[in-house]
Amino acid sequence: MKTKFLFSLILAFSAMMSQAQITISAARNLGVGATVTVKGIVTNGSELGIIRYFQDGTGGIAAYGSNMSTVQRGDSILVTGVLKNYNQLLEIDPVTSVSVINSGNTLPQPEVVVPDSMIESRESKLVRINNATFTTNPGGLFSSNTSYNFTANGQTSSIYVRSGHPLIGQVVPSGPVSLIGIVSQFSYSSPTTGYQLLCRDSNDIVNSSSISVISSVTLDSLSTTGFTIDWQTDAAGTSEMFFGTTAALGNHQSDTNKTANHHLKISGATPSQLYYIQAFSVLGTDTAFAPVRVFVTQSVSSGNMLVYFNTPADHTVSSGTNAITLPNAIDDTLIKYIDRATETIDFTMYNFNSANIANVATALNNAVNRGVTVRVIFDNGANNTGIQQLDPSIGKISNPTGSQYGIMHNKFIIFDAHSTNPNRPIVWTGSTNLTEGQINTDPNNVIIIQDKSLALAYTLEFDEMFGSTTGTPSLSNSKFGPDKIDNTPHEFIIGSSKVECYFSPSDGTNDIILGQIGGATTKIDIATMLITRSDIAYALDDAVTDNNVALKVLVNHENDCSVTVWGILSTLIGNNLQDDQSQTGIMHHKFMVVDNDLATASVLTGSHNWSNAANNTNDENTLVIYNESVANQYYQAFYYRFMQNLTNDITDGNFAKAVNVYPIPADNQINIQIEGGFSSSFSAQIFSLDGKSVKTVETLIGTNVSVDIQSLESGVYILHLFSNSGNYITKFVVK
């Protein structure tokens, strides 16, 4: 009895002590599940969401919950709650009570550390790392939900930028800086890994130089003989660049007039000439360097662009060029291109086999036999039985394994990139893998572009992954996923159209998607397998709410969106958000058509799914094409698929054969005749071509009935019939 009493007394004393205010260090030592009361100075505000980090003289800790949202930097707070681990971050959650003792306190002085000393004892504390250099996308722009690696003291770590963060859209420094931030942790597995720095705003990135580059280096006045580059600095300095046709640079150009808006020109170049350029500006004894960027002059190629789909398109919304459907034939088309190659084929494919489709491996082997150099990159985890069928002499490489790497998700092929005949280089890309399902069932697209400059850009990306410019890969030099750098041209004029090209994860593709959304003026039509990034949903919300853009979105399935994304979009556009249920297979597209009804229309397409993995770890490629005809062809494919889902199916069986709608064109009414003994009770719904329901008739009885359409304006409409015998859809014209 005494033992039980003593044990109960100890438990009661422990519970009492856990409720009493203790130091943060003492609270951390109690571990997960303990209820603690601690006091400290808050070091962050809403820029990190509803989590707040605070510290006293003994340590730091995080508190998470909606009741923390009004707490500001510099507040002295008293918090009570339960300790938990969230992906190895020790935090107070739930917070049962929080009170602000006073505000406006001086923040703790950041402790100067090196990356390897960001460990558990410093978790949630404010620190400073000096002489840090970013290795992820220097000279690019910070984007949301992205980690940016840096090195300091010969050690590597990262900062993480969440959605809505003040750094989004600002330039990633290309020179040494000091970083101030909060030591946090995010690890799915190990309690000793995943430490990262959370900078709070631009003031946490400290540059001691008198001049800094504050913009990306951009291209202007592109032609076959040259171009202009532009950049900005935060102070007036010289405009200078090192440049050359190889990565060795070797040439120098300068304008010593002091300015913050810099312009330099390359002239006297040849078509499809690559240039490596490092722009910089000098002020006094300080020099601000931009990272080396690669540009290419305009080609003299034909610029022909061919778009193919493996499922139908709706030509009634064509602006002149009808979209081409190749049912069960994209594989055969690819083989014809392989058979025409004369010099080189660089082949990347996420998923590649020959079961029940044309044998692409045999075509590649035949190319080798006639003297073509073939190189192959594939994903190490996908079903790639086609690789096993390739000639052993073909150089092959796959992406490395490891938690830091994603998948090699590209599906691009480059033909004869270095040919002296500018009308031979071709880039084949899109969403289509080489499998039976992808070719024959899953809705997919392919775009084929004849342009030497674009082919050279894709070749640079291929060489980086292959690790070599020869036919033999180099494992020691190859770079995949987050190891890659932004080292390809991004802007082209192909034919008379502006085209942009981006590779993931080095080029900030998600920002390009957001930029296309933000630039829309009338319409956005999206067909993409999945959307899991909330910043895309918020950008679409802004486009609709602020700019009155008409939005339609088709995804493979509701489950292929995050809960946040589906919630935002379903509330925003209702039935104009559709999950693809009209046919079997996976709706595998990854494209967006912007302003299809304008001459400035564009389409974004490629292999890049709209996810964190695609943006941060996978190997992907994306094109943005400013061409009204090409954009409209994609819109025709989108419109057909979207309307199928909006109207719950297109039936082409016996019921459809029994339905007759007349007259065409109609005037005051349309007549519906049903033959063959099918159900004589049905309903009808009429849609405009933009998908809006304009008339519904709930019950029609009989085998020959009429529907009044006097209220409809002249134009093309869609009639959908619903009955127990099946559904039927057709178009009709009102005079």
Steps between C-alpha positions, in 0.01 A plus 500: 500500500784740585660425163178574310450818699855615434465425128173700482669786682785502250256506206304784655820695571621442141169622360513807723856577397418460130238773536740739675712738291838349418785591268477401135804277538335317791178465299686349203659246731157377617431366152196419292166480682592730788280799580723805547476869577784711360578865440709667228545769236333431164740517202261473203159616383247390240765462226545139620128428534329437834808348663697722738856442615609651828799471730633585842859497624508119504359399161228532239174322422209525256129535577241412237132587488245755387513666842861598421406694184474843667836469674769724350877522496632653820204388713585345834258209535400236754388177334351180639450189290607147415834410342492305173734416216393614155742349247769516771428865594418521872206736541220587739181372339227529606549836667249509784572859600713789384531847649703800387682647798637800311597600145780676318784318670846487343547170321772263618833555329548232231767249592769473232523138384606287204262264315616185681429660838129535423413210732236405757640723775452803274164399358251794493773753586596808299843458335727664242715328237768718338652473152224281360471441124183364343542201271132462410391730216728799577385799299153348468198586711391356831180298467265344753520155658862468390831430672812693394838344574796711606858439605698669776821398674524210255169363630154478340152572627182664369240764562132419442253747347134419573194624311420866559854575619637856454803366308289361215581678175826649628836413348701212644841659577784391275779619730596447867247621757427458869182310583293562812218268590345245731637148522215264414475134408300294252584133466276202435750257648805605698496720813851622413438617141282747317619814676428811297513875542179702485577853388212734577534770232758677282659662806622155599720485189782743570731619223791712617599603145424854378335359187286191436319351202127517578348348186542206272702553183241520222509486120380763256512568124574137409599445136710270284801730550480588868302626796505737795524405866354708784537496879457729798707584805410674825759774435643665191806320365666399176339261248738217418503137392730210441377299203588232250363215294616247760483485879859628508366847407823679399367836375418822684270790417432805715317830520656712775206741521344454844140377504271268695327381179751312289499410129768333289479365147631196316529569127655342192398150610383210284161322514455243779819614674527423870644770727610467863476834679583620850369852554648714777514854629778682683466776758822614662678193634187283497379281214156346468498187283198332348535124445607375158198473272468336159325661203461401136438706189195444283519214249429504128308172533148457364346535845231245414296380799285187491264407781349153537245358743405138551137582589245711307490877475200723426548679168194720549717725718787502251640838401621364165736208554324187619672301775630163379409180681721193461309219674736212580761650268730738688751214530496443123551872442802505730657210312471695174698785658760255632529346154568844347781595741840518332748608772383487863206397716493601868218306662356559850196307616355444845318180406599299193394155391378332183210285625207536257643811333744551214855401590686827549806311631535325165478834319777643721714193436445540126611862528825389665556248222484774237753717687282722719636574851225409747512596869235403756394629844235314699349484848647242735168406660259491205400199290763535230515163331569684175845588634589132515427466127746773398830425328776471766705763315240769576611724787243488782467660842228525765442742784664423836316359800478684830246694703614831350414388145164468333418327174643557153159594361602652163361372171704693243697391196745711299581421139810625314551799730842597360418451132640766269163491324283724723185320383601163647516556881174397670373491858226251592340551841169500686330281758513161326701205633564198280264243652182334377281698740665832422484452125159334466288596801621788715430846351838645403663750267819532300651814350773483235699816425751543220748756631876474541528752786242312707667167418833636627336612826350156557838345417667703775249360748555148367880538526471615862310184597708275274820647645662513157475652153619172347316174443626360833338618825706611800363404842744732675395805296128434461258718694134431568229662708620756757863457387427673168552871436320747277726470194270508198348780290140584587381733225466437127334633191383199300351594165335822605394375844653562839576173681635440851667183626557395860640193673426381852606527769771755415295763317213588735226358277226550758563874482449479123164332556403772746617767255282359224201498732568855614535622140161369384246765398192305386522120530700218654432138401699232682530128439757357738528166672535650846527824697637470852665841542277742688677805354364405158147482639541840666634649175200363310272646767663840449461474122128431530422731791722796419529487120164342407672219307275212389655181639443135419708220651509130413704267722533125493317448828398700805751296700777633275450842657591587854206564732593869502514526121172317442329707767615829352419413139168327561379800699637738238367348176255223595428270204779664301730284710468147365671175593536287191244220517386486138719210389734239639869575541694784658451853372875556470525846340696782665393804298340840549356722227492872581277750316401259224264763359779756443782535248738502800393148604759267650527139607718349774572131449755228573566230758481713817218405737381782724655366819781567747690195377493620139625843599758400760645154427377346172661540159235665280465728198248771415428716197302823482394573141352836403325389184127542446463199273696259724317624810166453325586142403560423865174678581312275255627193688419661833151603394404154376620333818354760733157490337496123518535524875271799545220319321569162665601306188465473127313184409555358153321165543157381389314776682700766319422336166128517581498878561433753225510875564366739234483746332864613475527796508203558728288807549227505767516137606692177463334164453625184671400167352583171674459172316556130568282453808723691746364680805256775412565692824812716515634845588702746297761762579647755261846651547678789332845431357666650809336229712216703656158338535253722313185287507373191685186299429437258784249255349438418135257217420459348159704385206468827307510816711589867453706738713439876483827688429364849421696642794834388355715737298652397168797267535614144571360310800534157658195283567528228762224243547469289815288183516494156655614365165815710495633849439544681172676820406509696176554850371243708319488845347249774570445739208 
